[in-house]
Amino acid sequence: MVYLGYDFIITSLLWLFGIAIFVFAFRKHILKIIYPQTTFDLFLSKLKIYLDKTYPLIKFDLSIIEQSKNEKNPDSRKYTIIDDILRQFKNLNIDRSKLPQSTPQSLQWSEYIFNCEPNRDKLPPDWIKRKNALIIRDHKKCFRCSKTVTLNNIKIHMIRSLKNGGKYHLENLIAICHDCEIILNNDTKKMHQLTIKDDLNLIVQESF
């Protein structure tokens, strides 16, 4: 029987330990090389679930998935896809055919008509009531993208601005989300704060 020297055993253990650390540290990259399609399929699954759940009324054009199939780097392909989704989201137009034409009596109150008139730069004293009425009328959905909104995070967009003669009648107001407020106001300084951008990037990271 041949006995191995202590030096050989110690050296072998150190090598095995080093290899184990390397594999653990770069396990995500190794898995991407071995199973690139699996991680991409996971990305697509998460992406479609997110879009269907968060923006149920938007019909995103996903033809970019097929168009990007020749991209050899799966991560580059993922970012190409989410960039196209972001482009579509930013270019989404309000469906003006669905804009409210009148306000039901059930959504009005005694001071409603009086407080519709602008008073300099002040919001109406019943602004919270108007927010709540919009949530009810618009079924807790952002009018532009259909994302769920609540009384805590709802934003209000005026169809006709005050400077153009708009007033605070409910038919001149629509409920929108944080992202749509930034886009409709064309606030370029806040475009990097879009929630959808963070959500899509997270989906990419979780599918590595």
N, C-alpha and C positions, 0 to 999 in steps of 0.2 A: 504494500500500500504506500502511495506517495503522499506525503504531508506537505501542504503548502506553507510557505513561510509567513510569519506575521506581517511582514512588509507588503507581500502580495495581497493578503486578505484586507489589510487596512486600505491599500491603494484602490482595490476593487470596490470596497464599500464607499469610499469617497467619490469614485466615479459614478456609482449607482445613485448616490445621494445627489450629486450634481445634475445628473440626467433627470432625476425626479423633480428637482426644483425647476429645471428648464421647461419640462413638459407642463408643470403646473402653472408657471408664469405665462407661458404662451399657448395655453390650452385652447383659447378661443380662436387664435390664428391657425392652429393646427387643425381644429375641427372644420374651419372654413375651407381649408385646402382639401381635406378628405371628403367633406359633405357640403360643397358649395350650393348645390341645388336645394338641399334641405333647409338651409338658413334663408334662402331666397323665398322658398315656398312659405316659410313661417312668416316672413316679412309681408308677403302678399295677403296672407290670411288675416294678420293683425290689421293691416291697412284697410282692407275691405270691411272688416267688422267695425273699425273706428269710424269710417266714413258713413256707413249705414246707420250706426247708432247715434252719432253726433249731428249729422246733417241729413236727416231722413228724407227731406224733400228735394235735395240737390241730386241731379243725375250727372255725376262726374263722368267725363269721357276718359276711359282707361285704356284707350288705344296705344298710349305711350308704353304700356307693358310689352306689347307685341313689337312696337317700333324699336325698342331698346334691347331686343333679344340678342343682338350681335355684340353687345358690350361684354367683353370677357371678364372684366372686374365686377363681381356681384355688388360690391359696395358702391361703386360708381353708378351702377345701374339703379340701385335703390334711390340714390340722391337725385338722379335724373328724373325718376318717377315722382318723387315728392316735390321737386321744383315745378313740375308740370301741374301737379295738384294745386300748389300755391298760386301759380299763375291763373288757373281757372277760378280759384276762389276770389282773388283780387279783382278779376274782370267780371265777376258775376253782377248782373243787372237786376234791379228791383223790378218785379213783375207789376207794372203800373196798372194792368187790367184788374188787379186784385186790391188796389188802393181803396180804402173805405170811402163811401159816398155820403154816409149819414151816420149819426150817433143814436142808437136805440135809447128810448126813454129809460129803460132799465139800468143804463149805465150813466145816467145823469143824476144830479142832485140839485138842491135848491139854489146854490150859489154858482152852479156850473156855467151858465151863459154869461153872467156878469164877470166872472174871473177869466173868461176867454180873451178879454181885451188886454193887450200888452200894457204894462206899466213900467216904462223905461226899460231898464235891464233886469228888473226883478222877475223872478218866477212867480206864478200864481200861488197864493197861500194854500190852495188845495192841490199842490203838485203831487203829493203822495197819493191822493185819491185818483188823480189822473193816471199815474203809473199803474195803480192797481186795476183801474178800468181797462187799460191797454193790455195788461197781462190776461185779463178775462177775455177781452175781445179777440186777441191774437193767439189764444189757446196756449199761452206760456211758451210761445215760439218766437224767435227772432224773425221779423217780417222778411228780411233779406235772405238769410241762410238756413232758417228753420232750427237753429240750435236752441236748446231749452234755456229760458231765462226765468229768473225769479225776481221778487221785489228787491232783493239785496244786490243783484248785479245787473238789473235792466238798465239800458241806456235809451234815451228818447231822441228820435230824429224828426225834425220838422220837414215835411214835404215841401212847403213853401216857407222860406226863412222869414224872420221878422222884418228884415230890411227890404224884402220884396213884397211886403204886405200880408205876410202870414200871421195867423193868430193861434191861440192855444186850444182851438176846438179839437176834439179827439179825431175828427176826420182829417186833420192836418198833422197828426202825430202818429208815428209807428214805433213799435217796440223793437229794439235791436240789441245785439250783444256787443261785448267789448271790442271784438275784432272788427265788426262791421262799422262801428262808430269811427274807428281809426281810418278805415278805408273810405267811408262816405265823406269824412272830413278831409280826406287826402292829406292826412297828417304824416308826412314823410319822416319826421323825427321819431315817430313811434312805430313805424312799420316793423322794426326788429322785435317789438313787444307782442306781436300777434301770438295768441295762444295756439292757434292751429300749427304755426311753425314749430313751436316747442314740442307739441304733441307728436308731429310727424317725425321730428328728429329723434324723439325718444323711441318711437317704433323701430327706427333704423338701428339704434343702439341696442335695443332689446333683442334684435334678431341677428346679432353678430354670432 
